[in-house]
Amino acid sequence: MASGKTNRAIAAELVISEKTAGRHVSNIFTKLGLSSRAAATAYAYEHDLV
């Protein structure tokens, strides 16, 4: 996600459905209290996850 991949691209790389990838992304937003991919990317860089 931090590299700008779409749910479809993430799903293809992880060999899961696009819907499952979207659900995981949504869960990440919820657990971290974030509302966008940009915020999640910033969080990842701030916490040395990327």
All heavy atoms as a GROMACS GRO file, in nm:
protein
  371
    1MET      N    1   0.083  -0.118   0.000
    1MET     CA    2   0.000   0.000   0.000
    1MET      C    3   0.088   0.125   0.000
    1MET      O    4   0.058   0.220  -0.070
    1MET     CB    5  -0.092  -0.003   0.122
    1MET     CG    6  -0.191   0.106   0.126
    1MET     SD    7  -0.320   0.092   0.249
    1MET     CE    8  -0.238   0.039   0.395
    2ALA      N    9   0.194   0.125   0.078
    2ALA     CA   10   0.281   0.243   0.086
    2ALA      C   11   0.349   0.273  -0.047
    2ALA      O   12   0.386   0.386  -0.073
    2ALA     CB   13   0.385   0.224   0.196
    3SER      N   14   0.362   0.171  -0.132
    3SER     CA   15   0.426   0.194  -0.261
    3SER      C   16   0.326   0.239  -0.368
    3SER      O   17   0.362   0.251  -0.484
    3SER     CB   18   0.497   0.067  -0.307
    3SER     OG   19   0.404  -0.037  -0.327
    4GLY      N   20   0.201   0.262  -0.327
    4GLY     CA   21   0.101   0.314  -0.418
    4GLY      C   22   0.021   0.208  -0.492
    4GLY      O   23  -0.050   0.240  -0.587
    5LYS      N   24   0.032   0.083  -0.450
    5LYS     CA   25  -0.040  -0.024  -0.518
    5LYS      C   26  -0.190  -0.018  -0.488
    5LYS      O   27  -0.230   0.017  -0.378
    5LYS     CB   28   0.014  -0.160  -0.475
    5LYS     CG   29   0.154  -0.186  -0.524
    5LYS     CD   30   0.201  -0.324  -0.490
    5LYS     CE   31   0.343  -0.342  -0.541
    5LYS     NZ   32   0.395  -0.472  -0.508
    6THR      N   33  -0.267  -0.055  -0.587
    6THR     CA   34  -0.412  -0.064  -0.570
    6THR      C   35  -0.447  -0.194  -0.499
    6THR      O   36  -0.362  -0.284  -0.486
    6THR     CB   37  -0.481  -0.065  -0.707
    6THR    OG1   38  -0.440  -0.182  -0.778
    6THR    CG2   39  -0.449   0.060  -0.787
    7ASN      N   40  -0.572  -0.203  -0.454
    7ASN     CA   41  -0.616  -0.328  -0.392
    7ASN      C   42  -0.600  -0.444  -0.490
    7ASN      O   43  -0.563  -0.554  -0.450
    7ASN     CB   44  -0.762  -0.318  -0.347
    7ASN     CG   45  -0.779  -0.230  -0.226
    7ASN    OD1   46  -0.682  -0.186  -0.164
    7ASN    ND2   47  -0.902  -0.202  -0.192
    8ARG      N   48  -0.627  -0.418  -0.616
    8ARG     CA   49  -0.612  -0.523  -0.718
    8ARG      C   50  -0.468  -0.572  -0.728
    8ARG      O   51  -0.441  -0.692  -0.733
    8ARG     CB   52  -0.660  -0.472  -0.853
    8ARG     CG   53  -0.645  -0.574  -0.964
    8ARG     CD   54  -0.707  -0.527  -1.092
    8ARG     NE   55  -0.851  -0.541  -1.074
    8ARG     CZ   56  -0.943  -0.485  -1.148
    8ARG    NH1   57  -0.907  -0.407  -1.248
    8ARG    NH2   58  -1.070  -0.503  -1.126
    9ALA      N   59  -0.372  -0.479  -0.726
    9ALA     CA   60  -0.230  -0.515  -0.735
    9ALA      C   61  -0.185  -0.588  -0.609
    9ALA      O   62  -0.108  -0.685  -0.617
    9ALA     CB   63  -0.146  -0.391  -0.759
   10ILE      N   64  -0.231  -0.542  -0.494
   10ILE     CA   65  -0.197  -0.608  -0.367
   10ILE      C   66  -0.251  -0.750  -0.368
   10ILE      O   67  -0.181  -0.846  -0.332
   10ILE     CB   68  -0.254  -0.529  -0.248
   10ILE    CG1   69  -0.183  -0.394  -0.234
   10ILE    CG2   70  -0.240  -0.609  -0.119
   10ILE    CD1   71  -0.251  -0.297  -0.138
   11ALA      N   72  -0.376  -0.766  -0.412
   11ALA     CA   73  -0.439  -0.898  -0.417
   11ALA      C   74  -0.362  -0.992  -0.509
   11ALA      O   75  -0.339  -1.108  -0.474
   11ALA     CB   76  -0.583  -0.884  -0.463
   12ALA      N   77  -0.322  -0.943  -0.624
   12ALA     CA   78  -0.248  -1.026  -0.718
   12ALA      C   79  -0.115  -1.072  -0.659
   12ALA      O   80  -0.076  -1.188  -0.672
   12ALA     CB   81  -0.225  -0.951  -0.848
   13GLU      N   82  -0.046  -0.980  -0.591
   13GLU     CA   83   0.084  -1.014  -0.533
   13GLU      C   84   0.070  -1.114  -0.419
   13GLU      O   85   0.156  -1.201  -0.402
   13GLU     CB   86   0.152  -0.887  -0.483
   13GLU     CG   87   0.296  -0.909  -0.441
   13GLU     CD   88   0.371  -0.780  -0.419
   13GLU    OE1   89   0.346  -0.682  -0.491
   13GLU    OE2   90   0.456  -0.778  -0.328
   14LEU      N   91  -0.037  -1.102  -0.341
   14LEU     CA   92  -0.057  -1.192  -0.226
   14LEU      C   93  -0.140  -1.315  -0.260
   14LEU      O   94  -0.162  -1.400  -0.173
   14LEU     CB   95  -0.125  -1.115  -0.112
   14LEU     CG   96  -0.046  -0.998  -0.054
   14LEU    CD1   97  -0.129  -0.927   0.052
   14LEU    CD2   98   0.086  -1.045   0.004
   15VAL      N   99  -0.186  -1.324  -0.383
   15VAL     CA  100  -0.270  -1.434  -0.432
   15VAL      C  101  -0.395  -1.448  -0.343
   15VAL      O  102  -0.424  -1.554  -0.288
   15VAL     CB  103  -0.191  -1.567  -0.442
   15VAL    CG1  104  -0.272  -1.670  -0.519
   15VAL    CG2  105  -0.056  -1.547  -0.506
   16ILE      N  106  -0.466  -1.336  -0.328
   16ILE     CA  107  -0.593  -1.332  -0.256
   16ILE      C  108  -0.691  -1.254  -0.342
   16ILE      O  109  -0.650  -1.192  -0.441
   16ILE     CB  110  -0.580  -1.267  -0.116
   16ILE    CG1  111  -0.526  -1.124  -0.127
   16ILE    CG2  112  -0.490  -1.351  -0.025
   16ILE    CD1  113  -0.519  -1.048   0.005
   17SER      N  114  -0.818  -1.255  -0.305
   17SER     CA  115  -0.915  -1.180  -0.385
   17SER      C  116  -0.900  -1.030  -0.359
   17SER      O  117  -0.849  -0.987  -0.254
   17SER     CB  118  -1.057  -1.224  -0.352
   17SER     OG  119  -1.099  -1.171  -0.229
   18GLU      N  120  -0.946  -0.952  -0.456
   18GLU     CA  121  -0.942  -0.807  -0.442
   18GLU      C  122  -1.027  -0.762  -0.323
   18GLU      O  123  -0.990  -0.670  -0.250
   18GLU     CB  124  -0.991  -0.742  -0.571
   18GLU     CG  125  -0.975  -0.592  -0.574
   18GLU     CD  126  -1.014  -0.532  -0.708
   18GLU    OE1  127  -1.029  -0.606  -0.806
   18GLU    OE2  128  -1.030  -0.409  -0.712
   19LYS      N  129  -1.138  -0.829  -0.302
   19LYS     CA  130  -1.226  -0.797  -0.190
   19LYS      C  131  -1.156  -0.822  -0.056
   19LYS      O  132  -1.167  -0.742   0.037
   19LYS     CB  133  -1.354  -0.880  -0.198
   19LYS     CG  134  -1.456  -0.845  -0.094
   19LYS     CD  135  -1.585  -0.921  -0.116
   19LYS     CE  136  -1.686  -0.884  -0.008
   19LYS     NZ  137  -1.813  -0.952  -0.029
   20THR      N  138  -1.082  -0.931  -0.047
   20THR     CA  139  -1.007  -0.962   0.076
   20THR      C  140  -0.899  -0.857   0.100
   20THR      O  141  -0.880  -0.811   0.213
   20THR     CB  142  -0.945  -1.102   0.068
   20THR    OG1  143  -1.050  -1.198   0.052
   20THR    CG2  144  -0.866  -1.136   0.193
   21ALA      N  145  -0.830  -0.818  -0.005
   21ALA     CA  146  -0.726  -0.714   0.008
   21ALA      C  147  -0.789  -0.584   0.058
   21ALA      O  148  -0.736  -0.518   0.147
   21ALA     CB  149  -0.655  -0.692  -0.125
   22GLY      N  150  -0.904  -0.549   0.002
   22GLY     CA  151  -0.973  -0.428   0.045
   22GLY      C  152  -1.014  -0.434   0.190
   22GLY      O  153  -1.004  -0.334   0.263
   23ARG      N  154  -1.057  -0.550   0.235
   23ARG     CA  155  -1.097  -0.568   0.374
   23ARG      C  156  -0.976  -0.552   0.467
   23ARG      O  157  -0.984  -0.489   0.572
   23ARG     CB  158  -1.163  -0.705   0.393
   23ARG     CG  159  -1.204  -0.732   0.536
   23ARG     CD  160  -1.276  -0.614   0.592
   23ARG     NE  161  -1.412  -0.646   0.623
   23ARG     CZ  162  -1.496  -0.560   0.670
   23ARG    NH1  163  -1.460  -0.435   0.690
   23ARG    NH2  164  -1.618  -0.593   0.698
   24HIS      N  165  -0.862  -0.607   0.427
   24HIS     CA  166  -0.740  -0.592   0.507
   24HIS      C  167  -0.698  -0.446   0.516
   24HIS      O  168  -0.660  -0.398   0.624
   24HIS     CB  169  -0.627  -0.677   0.450
   24HIS     CG  170  -0.642  -0.824   0.473
   24HIS    ND1  171  -0.671  -0.879   0.595
   24HIS    CD2  172  -0.631  -0.929   0.387
   24HIS    CE1  173  -0.677  -1.011   0.585
   24HIS    NE2  174  -0.654  -1.043   0.459
   25VAL      N  175  -0.705  -0.375   0.404
   25VAL     CA  176  -0.671  -0.233   0.403
   25VAL      C  177  -0.765  -0.157   0.497
   25VAL      O  178  -0.721  -0.074   0.578
   25VAL     CB  179  -0.676  -0.176   0.259
   25VAL    CG1  180  -0.668  -0.023   0.261
   25VAL    CG2  181  -0.564  -0.234   0.175
   26SER      N  182  -0.892  -0.187   0.489
   26SER     CA  183  -0.991  -0.123   0.576
   26SER      C  184  -0.961  -0.150   0.723
   26SER      O  185  -0.968  -0.061   0.808
   26SER     CB  186  -1.130  -0.172   0.540
   26SER     OG  187  -1.226  -0.120   0.628
   27ASN      N  188  -0.925  -0.275   0.753
   27ASN     CA  189  -0.892  -0.312   0.891
   27ASN      C  190  -0.767  -0.237   0.941
   27ASN      O  191  -0.762  -0.196   1.058
   27ASN     CB  192  -0.871  -0.462   0.905
   27ASN     CG  193  -0.999  -0.540   0.895
   27ASN    OD1  194  -1.108  -0.487   0.913
   27ASN    ND2  195  -0.988  -0.668   0.863
   28ILE      N  196  -0.672  -0.218   0.854
   28ILE     CA  197  -0.551  -0.142   0.890
   28ILE      C  198  -0.589   0.000   0.927
   28ILE      O  199  -0.545   0.054   1.029
   28ILE     CB  200  -0.447  -0.145   0.776
   28ILE    CG1  201  -0.388  -0.285   0.762
   28ILE    CG2  202  -0.337  -0.042   0.799
   28ILE    CD1  203  -0.307  -0.307   0.635
   29PHE      N  204  -0.674   0.063   0.842
   29PHE     CA  205  -0.718   0.199   0.871
   29PHE      C  206  -0.787   0.206   1.007
   29PHE      O  207  -0.760   0.296   1.086
   29PHE     CB  208  -0.817   0.248   0.765
   29PHE     CG  209  -0.757   0.274   0.629
   29PHE    CD1  210  -0.841   0.290   0.520
   29PHE    CD2  211  -0.622   0.285   0.609
   29PHE    CE1  212  -0.790   0.316   0.393
   29PHE    CE2  213  -0.569   0.311   0.483
   29PHE     CZ  214  -0.653   0.326   0.375
   30THR      N  215  -0.874   0.112   1.033
   30THR     CA  216  -0.950   0.112   1.160
   30THR      C  217  -0.857   0.094   1.279
   30THR      O  218  -0.866   0.168   1.376
   30THR     CB  219  -1.056   0.000   1.158
   30THR    OG1  220  -1.146   0.025   1.049
   30THR    CG2  221  -1.134  -0.004   1.287
   31LYS      N  222  -0.770  -0.004   1.273
   31LYS     CA  223  -0.682  -0.034   1.387
   31LYS      C  224  -0.584   0.080   1.416
   31LYS      O  225  -0.547   0.101   1.532
   31LYS     CB  226  -0.605  -0.164   1.362
   31LYS     CG  227  -0.695  -0.285   1.373
   31LYS     CD  228  -0.619  -0.413   1.351
   31LYS     CE  229  -0.715  -0.531   1.362
   31LYS     NZ  230  -0.645  -0.659   1.349
   32LEU      N  231  -0.544   0.152   1.312
   32LEU     CA  232  -0.449   0.261   1.332
   32LEU      C  233  -0.518   0.396   1.348
   32LEU      O  234  -0.452   0.497   1.371
   32LEU     CB  235  -0.350   0.267   1.214
   32LEU     CG  236  -0.260   0.145   1.197
   32LEU    CD1  237  -0.171   0.162   1.074
   32LEU    CD2  238  -0.176   0.120   1.320
   33GLY      N  239  -0.648   0.399   1.332
   33GLY     CA  240  -0.722   0.524   1.345
   33GLY      C  241  -0.694   0.619   1.230
   33GLY      O  242  -0.690   0.740   1.249
   34LEU      N  243  -0.678   0.564   1.111
   34LEU     CA  244  -0.645   0.644   0.992
   34LEU      C  245  -0.763   0.645   0.896
   34LEU      O  246  -0.853   0.562   0.907
   34LEU     CB  247  -0.522   0.586   0.923
   34LEU     CG  248  -0.398   0.571   1.011
   34LEU    CD1  249  -0.290   0.493   0.939
   34LEU    CD2  250  -0.347   0.707   1.055
   35SER      N  251  -0.761   0.738   0.801
   35SER     CA  252  -0.873   0.748   0.710
   35SER      C  253  -0.835   0.742   0.562
   35SER      O  254  -0.922   0.752   0.476
   35SER     CB  255  -0.950   0.877   0.737
   35SER     OG  256  -0.864   0.988   0.718
   36SER      N  257  -0.706   0.729   0.532
   36SER     CA  258  -0.668   0.727   0.391
   36SER      C  259  -0.537   0.651   0.370
   36SER      O  260  -0.461   0.627   0.464
   36SER     CB  261  -0.648   0.870   0.340
   36SER     OG  262  -0.534   0.928   0.400
   37ARG      N  263  -0.513   0.617   0.245
   37ARG     CA  264  -0.387   0.550   0.210
   37ARG      C  265  -0.269   0.642   0.236
   37ARG      O  266  -0.163   0.597   0.278
   37ARG     CB  267  -0.388   0.508   0.063
   37ARG     CG  268  -0.479   0.390   0.037
   37ARG     CD  269  -0.482   0.357  -0.113
   37ARG     NE  270  -0.570   0.246  -0.138
   37ARG     CZ  271  -0.530   0.119  -0.145
   37ARG    NH1  272  -0.404   0.089  -0.132
   37ARG    NH2  273  -0.617   0.024  -0.166
   38ALA      N  274  -0.288   0.771   0.211
   38ALA     CA  275  -0.180   0.868   0.234
   38ALA      C  276  -0.143   0.871   0.382
   38ALA      O  277  -0.024   0.873   0.417
   38ALA     CB  278  -0.221   1.006   0.187
   39ALA      N  279  -0.243   0.870   0.469
   39ALA     CA  280  -0.217   0.870   0.613
   39ALA      C  281  -0.149   0.740   0.655
   39ALA      O  282  -0.057   0.741   0.739
   39ALA     CB  283  -0.346   0.889   0.690
   40ALA      N  284  -0.190   0.629   0.595
   40ALA     CA  285  -0.128   0.500   0.628
   40ALA      C  286   0.017   0.497   0.581
   40ALA      O  287   0.105   0.445   0.650
   40ALA     CB  288  -0.208   0.387   0.564
   41THR      N  289   0.042   0.555   0.465
   41THR     CA  290   0.179   0.560   0.413
   41THR      C  291   0.266   0.647   0.504
   41THR      O  292   0.379   0.609   0.538
   41THR     CB  293   0.180   0.617   0.270
   41THR    OG1  294   0.103   0.529   0.187
   41THR    CG2  295   0.320   0.628   0.214
   42ALA      N  296   0.215   0.762   0.545
   42ALA     CA  297   0.290   0.849   0.636
   42ALA      C  298   0.319   0.776   0.767
   42ALA      O  299   0.431   0.782   0.819
   42ALA     CB  300   0.212   0.977   0.663
   43TYR      N  301   0.219   0.706   0.819
   43TYR     CA  302   0.236   0.630   0.943
   43TYR      C  303   0.347   0.526   0.927
   43TYR      O  304   0.433   0.510   1.014
   43TYR     CB  305   0.104   0.561   0.980
   43TYR     CG  306   0.111   0.480   1.107
   43TYR    CD1  307   0.073   0.535   1.229
   43TYR    CD2  308   0.156   0.348   1.106
   43TYR    CE1  309   0.079   0.460   1.346
   43TYR    CE2  310   0.163   0.273   1.223
   43TYR     CZ  311   0.124   0.330   1.342
   43TYR     OH  312   0.131   0.256   1.458
   44ALA      N  313   0.346   0.456   0.815
   44ALA     CA  314   0.446   0.352   0.789
   44ALA      C  315   0.588   0.410   0.786
   44ALA      O  316   0.680   0.353   0.845
   44ALA     CB  317   0.415   0.281   0.658
   45TYR      N  318   0.603   0.525   0.721
   45TYR     CA  319   0.736   0.588   0.716
   45TYR      C  320   0.778   0.642   0.853
   45TYR      O  321   0.894   0.628   0.893
   45TYR     CB  322   0.739   0.699   0.611
   45TYR     CG  323   0.762   0.646   0.471
   45TYR    CD1  324   0.656   0.628   0.385
   45TYR    CD2  325   0.890   0.613   0.428
   45TYR    CE1  326   0.676   0.577   0.257
   45TYR    CE2  327   0.912   0.563   0.300
   45TYR     CZ  328   0.804   0.545   0.215
   45TYR     OH  329   0.824   0.495   0.090
   46GLU      N  330   0.686   0.700   0.926
   46GLU     CA  331   0.716   0.756   1.057
   46GLU      C  332   0.758   0.648   1.157
   46GLU      O  333   0.834   0.674   1.250
   46GLU     CB  334   0.595   0.831   1.113
   46GLU     CG  335   0.568   0.962   1.044
   46GLU     CD  336   0.433   1.020   1.079
   46GLU    OE1  337   0.361   0.964   1.166
   46GLU    OE2  338   0.398   1.125   1.020
   47HIS      N  339   0.707   0.527   1.138
   47HIS     CA  340   0.735   0.417   1.230
   47HIS      C  341   0.833   0.316   1.172
   47HIS      O  342   0.842   0.202   1.219
   47HIS     CB  343   0.605   0.350   1.272
   47HIS     CG  344   0.519   0.439   1.357
   47HIS    ND1  345   0.427   0.527   1.303
   47HIS    CD2  346   0.514   0.455   1.491
   47HIS    CE1  347   0.369   0.593   1.402
   47HIS    NE2  348   0.420   0.553   1.516
   48ASP      N  349   0.908   0.357   1.069
   48ASP     CA  350   1.010   0.272   1.005
   48ASP      C  351   0.957   0.135   0.964
   48ASP      O  352   1.024   0.032   0.983
   48ASP     CB  353   1.132   0.256   1.097
   48ASP     CG  354   1.202   0.389   1.123
   48ASP    OD1  355   1.214   0.467   1.027
   48ASP    OD2  356   1.244   0.412   1.237
   49LEU      N  357   0.837   0.134   0.906
   49LEU     CA  358   0.779   0.008   0.859
   49LEU      C  359   0.803  -0.014   0.710
   49LEU      O  360   0.773  -0.120   0.658
   49LEU     CB  361   0.628   0.007   0.888
   49LEU     CG  362   0.588   0.022   1.036
   49LEU    CD1  363   0.438   0.035   1.049
   49LEU    CD2  364   0.640  -0.097   1.115
   50VAL      N  365   0.858   0.087   0.646
   50VAL     CA  366   0.884   0.079   0.501
   50VAL      C  367   1.033   0.089   0.478
   50VAL      O  368   1.101   0.165   0.542
   50VAL     CB  369   0.812   0.191   0.426
   50VAL    CG1  370   0.835   0.176   0.277
   50VAL    CG2  371   0.666   0.191   0.457
   0.00000   0.00000   0.00000
